[in-house]
């Protein structure tokens, strides 16, 4: 059973709840992003359908106008108006054909016959190169403005587009813009669009008039679709209220999923944060020798395959649970307990090894201390205390110094330790900034090649190709080379061919408790590697 928290865990609950809230918001944001994309695609499809109808109207208008222009003697008498009325049965998108006088006033039409008083045409128009005038969403004068429609005019002929076509063109469209050369204007505005809204639409339209896009605004999403030829642009804004109302099932499912994920995140994070919090509270106690578990991983001569020593690794015993270094070290560093841990691990390991190792067997014991524990006077007194039995001469103490932690003060301490009779190894070699001068100053006995160089050797990667260079560098300073992380026989063979001296890794042996390690040593039979 895990120990109880040392203090109230309300801050931990608050932190877990805050993270869960962030998870909820992130999932909702991602879901709304997906929904926005789907809605935008549907609105763009609606816009493209409107463009297709518009193209059909334009084509049909051109056909009808050409036909009318080829007719001779069309006048406002009953026979001609019946003839024009018959024309409309062959066309889909037109409600009325009218004739204009020289003042561009409507004098007769197929729906009203001869007008008693000519009706002037009105409304903003767009002039095309062939002389055609188009007016959008203008009141039809002969209906006293009750009906709005689009009209097309060329010469003396005046066509009124079916009002329902305007509905098709502007279905789910709030604003339609036209562009003719340098001239731009509004061809359609939905009834709900206020002048302020129109300015918002205009600002987004003018920002990039020739592109289709979707933008998030304060009140909703604004979808803009530009016709490929740039002549027209359609805009639709879907408010957040409308979007949520029309997508109730999706939004409900999204909220449920986001809530489920956030609750799961909370329930997962809470014990983790408690454990981390409690670990930091108990770490001082766990760094005592009685809670330290020493593990020993064998080191071998790569050619003879003889076991020459071991590296001491540690775990922390927390009740029935073993805490791995990766989990414990951040808390140890945060509480400044590095020397307390190093002292407990090294003392316990020496006590266990010296009481179990056979006498007179040459053996190398490698320790990896924290950088701030590398103090020559303190380590010498700790590992070889006065008034206590000395370390037997057949036991070599190897201090592993991590390459990227090297500093001038540390170099000075390392030199003192080497002069005091300790062996020095550069750990994780190749990951830091070692150079020939630094290695010459330290004169390490061993360079340990980092496992990352060994992992992909069989793939002949760039990193693994640097291993022979490291071997040459070691030879230049009179050091041996040890490769860690060996997991296959092929890796061992390749490293041997490259001139590596020593080996460490799961292929030869995993970290073991002292009893298992001694059993391993007793049962181990060297199998020398074949000569290269």
N, C-alpha and C positions, 0 to 999 in steps of 0.2 A: 504493500500500500504506500503510495507516495506521501511524503511528509506534508503536513498542513502548511498553508501560506504563513509567512512570518508576519505579515501585516495585512490590513484590509486590501482586498483586490478590486476595490471600486475603480481606481485609476486604470487597472487592466481591463475591466469591463468597459469603461468609457472608451479606451483605445480600440478595443475589438469592435465596439458599436460604431465608432467613427469610421473604421475601415470597412465595416459591413455597409454603412451608408454610402461610402464612395463606390463600393462594388455595385450597389443598387443603382446609383446614378449612372455609372459607366454602362451597365447592361441596358438601362433605359435609353441612354444616348445612342448606343449602337443599334438598338431596335428601332428607334425613331429614324435613324439614318437609313436603315433598310426600308422602312415604311415610306420615307421621303423619296427614295429612289423609285419605288414601285409606283407611287402616286404621280411622280414627275413623268414617268414613262407613259402612264395612261393619259395624262393631260397632253403630253406631246403627241400621242397617237390621235387624240381628238383634234389637235391643231393641224396635224397633217391631213386628216380627213377634210377639214375646212378648206385647206389649201387646194385639195383635189376638186372639191365642189366649185371653188372659185375659178379654177382653170377650166372646168367644164362650162361654167357660165360664160367665161370670156370667149371660148371657142364657139359656143352656140350663138352668142351675140354677133360675132364676126360673120358667121354663116347667114344669119337673118338679115343683117345690114347689107351684105353684098347682094342678097336676093332682092331686097327692097330697092337698092340702087339700080338694079337691072330692069326693074319694072318701069314701063313708060306711062306717063300721064296719070299718076296716082293723085287723086284729089279727095276732098272731103265730102264726096257724095255717097249716097247709101250703097251703091254697087261696089265702090272701091273699099268702103269700110267693111262690107261683108267679106270681100276678098281678103282684106288684111286680117280680119277675124278668123277666117279659115286657115290662114298661115299659122296661127298660134297653136292649132291642134297638132302641128308637126314638131313643135318645140316644147321642151320640158320646163324651162326655167323662166318663161315670160308670161306676164299677166295681161299686158296692154301694149298696143302700138299706137303712137300718136303722130300727128303732123304739126310742124312748127311753121310760123310765118317768118318774114324777114327780120322780125324783132325778137326771135327766139321765144315767142309766146305760143303756147299750145292752143291750136284752133279747133282740133277735133281729135277723137280717139275711138278705138274699137269698142270701148266699154261705155262711153257717154255720147257718142255720135258727134254732131256738129255743136260746138259750144256757142252759146249766145254771146259770151264775152271771152276773148282770148285770155288764157291764164299764163302769166309770166313764169318761166322756170326760175327756181331759186335754190340756194344752198351752195356750199363750197364744192368746187369741182376740181377734178384732176384732168389735165389735158395731155393726151397721148400724141405720139409723133404723127399718126395718120389722121389727126383732127378729131378723134373721138373724145368726148367729154364723159367722165364718170362722176356720179354723185352718190355718196354713201349715206344711208340712214337719214334721208330727207323726208319731210312731210309731203305726201302727195296732195297737190293743191286742189285737185278736183274732188278730194274727199274731205275738204275743209280741214286738212291737217290731222284727221283722225287716224290715218294709216301712214306708217313710215316704210319706205322701201328704197332700194337702190335703183338709180336710173342711168341709162346709157343713151347718149345723144351723138349723132353724126349727121351733118348736113341738116336736112329738114325732117329727119326721122328721130322719134323719141320713144325709147323702149323702157318699160317699167318691169323690173324683176319681181317675180313672185315674192310676196312678203315672207312666206314660210322659208324661202331660201336664206333670207337674212337670219332667221332663227337657226337654220342648219349651219350657216357660216359662223355664227356667234354663239353657238351652244357651248356653255362653259368657257366662254371667252369674255374677258372683261374689257380689254382694249385691243383694237386693231389699228396698227399704224401703216400708212402707205409712204412710199418714197418714190419720187419721180425726179431724177437728176439730183439737184441740190435741195429740192423742195421736200419737206416732210410734213405730215399732218396726221390727224386722227380720222380714221375711216369709220370707227365704231366705238362707242362707249356704253357699257352696261348701265342700266338705270341706277343701280346702287352706288356707282362710282362718284364720289364727291370731287370737288375741285382740288382739295388737298390730296385725295387719293390719286387723282390724275397726275398731279405733280410728282408723286412718288413713282408711279409707273413711268412717267417721262424720264425721270432721272436715271432709272435703271436701263431704260431703252437707249437713251443717248450715250450711256457709258460704253456700250458695245453693241451698236445697232445691227450688226451683221452676224451675230452669233446666237446660238441657242444655249440656254443655261438655266440653272435652278439656283435661286438665292433664298436664304433664310432671312426673314425680316422679323420685326418685333411682333407683328400680328399674324404671321403665317409664312407660307412658302410662296414664292413668286416664280412661276414657270414661264420662260420666254422662248418662243420658237420662231426662228427667222426662215422665210421662204428662201430656197436655194438661190434664186435670182436676185434676192435682196429687195424685191418690190414691196413685200408686205411682211409685217411682224405681228404675231399674236401674243398676248400676255394674259395669264390667268393667275389670280392670287387665291389661294385656299387658306382660310383662316385656321388657326389652331383649333378653335371651337368646332368648326365644320369638319376638320380632319379627324378629330377625336370622335365626333358624333357619327361619322360615316364609317369609321373603322373600329367600332366598339369591340368586336370579337378579337381583332388583332391586338388592340391596346390592352384589353383585359388579359389576354394570354401573355403579353409582354410584361405587364405588371406582376402577374403571378410568377413567371419565370424569374424576373429580376428579384422579387421578394424571396423566392425559394433559394436562389443562388446566394443572396446576401445572408439569409438565415444560416445556410450551410457554411458560408464563410465565417460567420460569427461563431458558430459551434465548433468549427475547426480551429479558428485562431485563438479562441479563449483558452483552451488547455495548453496550446503551444506557448502563448504569452505568459500564462501562469508558470509553466515549467521554466521558461527562460528567466522570468522574474525570480522565481524561487531558487533557481540555480545560482543566480548572482547573489542571492541572500545567503546561500549555504556554501558558496565556493571556498570561503576561508576554511571552513571545517573540512571540506573534501580534499583540500591540498595537504592535509596531515598524512603522515606515512601509513596509518592504519586504513586509509581509504584509497591509497595508491596501489594500482595493480601494474606490475611490470611485465612486459611482454618482450620476447627475445626473437629476433629474426636472424637466421644464420647468414654469415658472410663466407664465401667460398673462393678458393683459388680456381680461376677459370680453366687452367690447363690440367692441374692434378685433380681437381674437384674435391680437394680436401677442405673441411670446415676450418677456417682460420680464426673465426670469432663470431661476434654477433653485434647487432645494433639494438640498443635498449629503447623500447617504445613504451608508452604509458596509456593507461585507462584509469578512470576514476570510478570507484565503487560507490554507488548511491543506492543503499538498500539492496534490492535484488537486480538493480539495473546498472549496466556498464555504460558510462558516458564516454563517448569518443572524443579525441582531441579537438576535432573541428568544431564541436559543440561547446567544449569547455574553455578553449583558449581565449575567445573574445571576452568572456567573463573574468578570466584570470588576469588578462591584461588590463581590463577596466578597473579591477580592484587592486592592481599593482602587486600581484602575488606571484610574479614570475620566479623570483629567487626562492620563495618558499616551496614552490612546486619542484623546481630543479633540484633543490637540496633533498627533498623527500624522495624523488625518483632515483637520483644517483646513489644515495645512501642505501636505499632498500635494494637496489639492483646489485650493488657490490656485496652486501650482506648475503643475498641469495646465491650469487655466482660463486663467491669465495667458499661458501659452505657446501657447494655441490660439485664444482669442477674438480676433476682429478688433479692431483699434485704434479707439478713439473710439466704439464702440457701447455705449450705456448698458446696463448689465447689473447685475442684482441677484443676489447670492450669499447664500443663507440657510443658516445653520448651526444645528444643534440640539445645544447643549452640555448636559452633565450639570449639575445645580444647583451642585455643589461646585466646578465649573470657572468659574462666573460670578464672577470677581474682576477688577475693572476694571483694576488696574495690570498684572496678569499677562497678561490678554488683549490689552491695548493694546500691550504690549511684544512679545507673540507674533505678533499679526496685522500690526503695523506696526513691525517691529524697526528700531532705530536703526542707521545705517551701511549699510542695505540699501535697494534701490530701493523707493520708497513705492508703495502701492496706487494705480493710476491713478484720477484723479477720476471717470471714467465708470463705475467699479466701485463699487457700493454693498454694504457688508457688513451683512447682516441677521442679528441674533442672536435666535433663537427661544427664548422663555422659557415653560416649561410652566405653565399657570395654577395647577394644584393644588400645585405646589412652591413657591409664593410665600411668602416670610417677610419680616419687617422688615429683616433684614440683607441679604437678596437684593434687596429694593427699593432699598436704598441703593446697592448695587453697580450695579444696572441704571440708576439715575439718572446715575451717573458715566460709564457707558459711553455713554449717550445724549448727554451733554454732550461726550464725546470724539469724537462724530461718527458713531457706529454707529447703524444703524436697529434698532429694537426691535419684535419681533412677539410677541404672546401666542398661544402654540400651544394646540391642543385647547380652544379657547374654548367655554364652555358646560358643561364637565365639572367645573369647580372652583367657586371661591367668589368670583369677581371681582365687584366692585361699582363704582359710578360714582366713588367717592372714590379707590379704588386706581388705576383707570384714569386719573383726572385727575392723580394724583401721578406716574404713569409716563409719560404722554403717548406711548403706543406709536404707531408709524406704521401698524401693521397688526394686526387681529384675525383669527386663523385659526379658522374655524368647524370644529369636529371633524366627522370623516367620519360619525359616527353620526347626526348631524342630517340629512345628505344622503342616506343610504342608502335611507330609505323615504319620500322626498319625494313620489313619485308616488302614494303611498297617503294622502297628506294626514294624516299622523299628528300627534299632539300635539307631539312633539319638533320635527318640521319646521315646525310653525306658529310656533315661537319664533324662527325665523330673522329675520323682519322686525324683531322687537324687538331682536335683536342688532345689526342694521344701524343702527337708531336710536341704540342705545347707542354704537356706534362713531362715528357722526356727532357725538354730543354731546361727544366728546373729540377730535374732529378726526382720527380714524383711518380708514383704508381697511379693507375687508373682503375676506378671501380664503377661499374654500371649498375644502376638500380632499376627496379621495375621489370626485370626479365620474366617473361611468362611462357615462352616457348623454347623448344630445343633449337629451332632455327635461329632465333635471336641470339642465343648463347653461342652458336657456331659462328655467326657473322661477327659478333663482338670479339671472339677469340681471334678470328682471322684479321681483325683490324688492330690487334695488339693490346686489347684491354686485359688487365691483369686479374681483377677480382670481380665477383658477381654477387648480386643480391636480388631476390625477387620470388614470387610465388612458385615459379618453376622449381626452385630449389627448396623452398620452405616458407610457410607463412609465419607471422608473429605467433609465439607460443608462450604459455605459462612456463615457469621454471621446471616443473615436473615433466611436462610434455617435451620441453626442450632437451632435458637430460636424456629422456627416452629416445628422442631423435638422434642425439649424439652417439648413444650406445649402439643403436641399430643401424646407423648410417654406414654404408659401404661405398667408398669413393669409386667412381667409374671414370677414369681419366679420359678426357676428350681425345679423339684421334689427332695426330699431328697434322698441321696444316700442310 
